[in-house]
């Protein structure tokens, strides 16, 4: 068995599809590239022919590969150009991303709920409005987000908050000053629920971003917990000398 494939509950063909997906994402297999033959892939990864076929079929359903009878299997998408979503490191740049992309939103739950905050985050508001939604771009889901919004802030524009991206609205409300905005990023893997919403296999790489906005008195008015598809995002940072 190929050393990249491991003995785990994850089906072998799903592991193999992830290896293929990473080759495409890293530019090793570019759009238009013809994959090695079925027999060559069987020998390289020391798996059954049916395993390779299942992996190819999975990526064909995702639009990454295109099997063509009598010609072979070709890369159709999902390369480096797919990583259009930059994880921004300033609030202004983050606002512009959402203004430019205008994602499609699917609200999957709403309620009143208190977020799990630490002393470092700030002090909680008395009540929060909670939304969980999926963001899509060009009909492809790219993140699942849980939003906790100070209920008093939410009541200032409830219909806009329900139908539009929250962060640009927050920064446009008269008299509302965001004194501090911070985020953390963690690399993780997709659980069953996230995988279903993002249309990816369970345990696929994801990036988890936690954003906290506070006012001048350190009240947390916004907490966003976002899970991004790993194959859609990239992170750029300027390193201080």
C-alpha positions, 0 to 999 in steps of 0.5 A: 500500500502507498505510504500516503494511504493509511489504515483508517475508517476513511474509505480508501477511495476517499483517501485516494481522491484527496491525494488527487485533489491535492495534486490538482490544487498544488498545480502538479496536475494542471487544467487540461492535464491528462492523468496517468492511465488506470494501470499506472495509478493502480501500480503507483498507489498499490490499490485495486482498479475499482478504488481508482475508478471510485476516486475518479468518479468522486472528483468527476462529481465535484467537477475536478476531473473529466473521464472521457471514454477512449481518451482518458481522464482530464483535469477540468478545474480545481487548480491554484486559480480556485483558491480565490478566497484570501484570508484577510488580515485587516478589517478593511480588506475583509469588508472589501472581499465581501463587497466584491464577491457578493456570496449567496447566503443560505440561513440554516438556523436562527435562535437566541444563544450565548457564545462561548467567550473568554476574558481575552475576547471581551465582555458579553452583551446581555443577549445575542441573536444567533445565525448559522449559514452557508456562503456560496460563490458561483453556486459552490459552497465555500464556508459554513459560519456561525454568527453571534450578534449583539441583539441590540445591534441586530434589531437595528437592521434585522432584515439586512442582517438576515439577507446580507453579509453581516460584516459590511452592515456592521461597519456601516451602521451610524454611531456603531464603532468597532474598537477592536477586531481580531481573528484566529485561524486553525487548520482542521478537518471537516466533520459530517455536518460541515462536509455535507454543507460544503459538499466535501468528503468527511475529514477533508482539510478545512480552515477554521477562523474565529472573528471577534469584534468589540466596542470601546467598552470591550463589549463583544458585539460580533463573534463569527466562527467560520469553517472554510473549504481548504481548497478554496482559500489561501493566506498571505502575510507580510513578515516584519524584518 
